[in-house]
Amino acid sequence: MIKVLIVDDSAVVRNIFSKELSKDPAIEVVGSAPDPYIARDKIVKLKPDVITLDIEMPRMDGITFLKKLMQYYPLPVIVISSLTPEGGKLALDAIDEGALEVMCKPGRSYTVGDMSVELIEKIKAVAKVKVLKQKKEITVRSPVKIHSMEKTTNKVVAIGASTGGTQALQNVLCSMPATGPGIVVVQHMPEHFTSAFAGRLNSLCAMDVSEAKNGDTVTPGKVLIAPGNYHLTIERSGAVYHVKVNQGPLINRHRPSVDILFQSVARYVGKNAIGVIMTGMGNDGAEGLKEMKECGALTIAQDERSSVVFGMPKEAIKLGCVDYVMPLDKISKKILNCI
């Protein structure tokens, strides 16, 4: 049984989450708290396995509370944030401080029905994670940017990630030089959150990182992140690779979907591609990586030891479509050695 503590200043939200989570026989909601001070006492008393945490609360904000929690009593935390640009920025701050996942609060754009199944799955996934005190040792390359050629037949790198992926992507992308290969990324994140995520990476990486827009070209020195709630695909016109974004149906309950990106890369880039699947729950990306492999692409999966959740890489490995299984800190070097 997974014990969950809900921390949110809204009584309505606490009641909704308690009701929805209690529907699953594997989850026990052991309590709730309207602010971090009450949460602190309940954590000591109830010893929950997972916390859902609002980050905009009275008396103490969620980020400050999270810092203290990870210092004295680290455990899996899922951040529940408002669906706004500011909410996205705060959620990324929370991940930097040790939160494992971010989700949107129910509202006009995101109903309780939409989020309850996903929240339950995320709780089950992160409950297995052993959370340690955070060590921030990110190497930041020179911020000098380059303007790459618009026409290219260079390698294209496609990366897919979910739970734990924001930190994993930061590790890989911050290790790439300004002249690194064109990279397209699907990270499972809500709308607005990906814009803040791309901006954060752009400030840290030597490559230019941005949220993808229709018609953006995929060239050396550029990283394109799929917008939250939009699928990302790649196409080719002559020697030019460019991307499209669309709001097609959910695939594997995700939009953006790693499978959608990988399948388009298989179709239009073929053996000129490198596919990378990293930490995340579920199986999104496994079938797409298989298609990439069948079309001649080189494929890489993050290993179990360095994955926060060894779901997506595991499923790809089971399909027999992975050339290299390796720890997170070796992936960028392998990519550069293969271009």
N, C-alpha and C positions, 0 to 999 in steps of 0.2 A: 504494500500500500504506500502510495506517494503522498506525503503530508505537505499541504500547500498553505501558505499564509498570504493573504491579499492585503496590500498596502495602498490605499487610495483615499483621498480626502472626500470623495463623493460617496454618500451612503447608497445612492442608486447604483453606481458602478459596483460597489462592494456586494450588494445584494444580487445583481445580475451575474457577476462572476461566480459567486458562491452557488447559485442555483444551477448554472450551466456546468461548472466543473464537477459538481456532486452527482451529475447524471452518469459519470463514468465510474464503474465499480473499482477501478484501480487507483482512484484519487480520493483523498479525504481532505476537505477544507477544514483545517484545524482552528482557524481563526481569521480575523481581519483587523486592520488598524487604520485609523484616519490620518495618522501622521507618524513620522519617524520615531518620535519619543515613545509612543505607545508600541510601535512595531519593535523597537529595541527590547522592551520588557517581554513582549510575547515571543520573540525569537529565543531568548534565554529560557523561558518557561516551556514553550511548546516544541522547540527544536524541529522546525519545518525542514523538509528536504528541498523545497523550491519556494521562492518568493516572486510574486508579481508585484511590480513597483511602479507607481505613478511618479513622475519627476517634477511636477509642478504642485507643491503642497505647502501648507502654512507651517510656521515655526522652524522648519528646516527643509530645504529643497532636497529632491531625490538624489541629485549628484553628490552633495555633501554627505548625505546619509550613506550612499553607496561607497564612497571613499572610506568612511569609518568602518563599514561592514566588512569590506575586503581586507582591511587591516587587522581587525580583531576577530571576525567570525565569518570567513569566506564561505559562501555557498551559492548555488545556481540562482541567478536572478534573470527574470524576463521583464523587460521594461515595457510599460504600456503608456504610449505617448499620444498627444493630440495630432491630428492629421493636418499639420501646418508646416511651413518652412522652418519656423522657430522650433517647433516640436521635433523636426528632423535633426536640427543641429544639436539640440539637447540630448536626443537619443544617441547620437554619435559620441557625445561626451560621456554618456553612460557606458557605452561599449568600451571606450578607452579606459574607463575605471573598473572594468571587469564584468559588466553585464554580458550575458551570452546571446540574448535575442532581443529584438524590438518588435512591437506590434502596435497597431493603431487602436485607439479607443473606439467603441461603437458610436456611430453617429449617422448623419444623413448619407455619407458616402460609404459607410462601413457598418453593416448591421450586426446585431448579436449573432444571428444565424450564420453570417459569413465567417465570423471569427471564432466561434466556439469550438468547432472541430479542429481548426488549426492550433488554437491555444492548447487544447488537450494534448495534441500530438507533440507540440513543442515542450510542454511540461514533462511528458514521458521521456523525450529525448535528452533534455538537459539534466534530468534527475540522475542520470548515470554518470554525469561529468564530475570529476573531482576538481573542485575550484581551489586554486592556490593563490597566494598573494601575488598581485600583478608585478611583473618586471618589465619596465618600458625601456627596451634597448633597440630602438629602431634607428637604423643608419639612414640618414637623409643625404641624398646625392646633391650635387650642385644644382641650384634652381635655374641655371641657364637653359632656355628653351631653344629649339631649332625650328626652322620652317622647311619641312621635307618636300620632296618632289610630289606633285599631285598624280603623276603616272608612275606605276610601279608594278613589278611582278615579284616583289619581295615576299617573304614568308608572312603569313597572317597567323596570329596566335589567338585562339578562342578559349576563354576560361569560364568555368561555371562553378558557383559556390553557394552555400546557404548558411546554416547555423555555424558560427565561428568564422565565417568567410570574410568579414570586414577586416579583421586583424590579419588573416592569412593573405588576403589580397594586398594589404598594405606592405606586408613582408616581401612579397614577390615583386610588386611594382616599384617599391623604393630601392630595390636592388638592380633595377634595369637602368642602363645608360640613356642619355638623351637621344641617342641614335638607335634605340631598341626597336624591334619589329612592331608593326602595327598590331594593336591588341584590341579585341572586342570582348566585353565582359557581361555576364549575367550574374548578378548577386541578388538573391531573393530579399527584397526590401520593399516597403510600402512607398506609395507616391510621396513626393517631396523629400523623403529620406535620401533617395539616390542623388538628388541634386546637391544636398549638403555633403554627402559622401564623396562625390566627384570633386567638389570644391576643396574638401579636406585633402584628398589625395593629390590634387594639382599643386597644393602648397608644399607638399612633402617630396614629390617625385621630380626627377629630372625630365621625364617625358611630360607632354601636355595631356592632361586628363580632363575629360568633360562628359557631361551627360549627352547621350547620342540624340541627334536630330535627323529627320529625313534628309538624305542626300549627303550627309557627312562622309568624307572619304577616309579610307583605312590605309594609312601610309606610315612609314617609319617615323618614330617620335611621337605617335599619337595613341592614346588609349580612350576608347569610347565605352561608357557604362550604360547599360540598358536602363531607361527610365522606369521607375516604379509604376506598375499597372499597365505597362506596354511591353509587348514582345519586341525583340530585336532580331533582325535578319540581315544577312549580308548578300549582296548581289555583285555582278561584275559587268562592266560595260567596256569592252576592249581591254586595255591594260589597267583600268581603274576599278578598284573595289570600293563600293559605297554601301551605306546601310539604310534600312527602312525600319520604322517603328509603327506598330499597329496594335489595336485593342481587340484582337481575335479572341476566341474562346479560351478559357483556362485550360492548360495542359498540365497533367499531373497536379491539378489544383493550384497551379502557379501561373502568374502573368506578371513579370516575364518568366519564360520557361527556358531552361538550359537546353532541353531537347530541341526546341524550335531554332535556337541559335546554331547549335551543332549541326542540325540537319541542313540548314542553309549553307553552312561552311563546307560541309561534305559535297553539296551540289555545285557550288560555284568556285570553291578554292581547291578542293581535292587534295592532291599530294603536296600542294604548296602550303598546307596548313599544319599547325601543331595544336592539338587539343589537350586541355588540362582540366581535370575534374578534381575539386578539392572538398574540404570538410563540409558536411551538410547532412541533414536527415532526409530519408526517403530515397527515391530512385531517379529523380529528375536528372537527365543528362546521360544516363547509361546507354539507352538505345541510340541517342544521337552520336555519342562517342563511337559506338559500334559502326555506325554509318560512316563516320569520318575515317575510321581505321580501314574499312572496306574500300574506301575511295583513295587510299594511299597515304593518309595523314599519319604523322607520328603522334602517339598518344601517351599521356602522363597522368598518373593518379597519385594523390597525396597518401602517404602511408597511415596506418592505423594509429601508431604511437603519437604522431604530431597532429592528428585530426581531433578537433573538439568533439565532433560526432562522425563516426566512421560509417556513414550510411551511403551517400552518393558514390564515393570512391569504391566502396565494397561491392555495390551492385554492378559497377562497370567492370571491376576485376572478375566478378563471377561470370560475366558474359565473354570473357577471354579476349577483350578488345584493348587491353592496356599494354603498351610496350615497356614502360618503366613505372615502378612503384617506388616512391622515394619520399624522404622527409621534406617538410616544408622548406627548410633553409637550403635545400639543394635544387629546388625546382627552377629558380631563375637562371642558375648557372647551366643547367641542362638545356633550357630553352636557347640560351645564347650560343651554346656549343653546337646546336642543331640548325642554326640559321645560315 
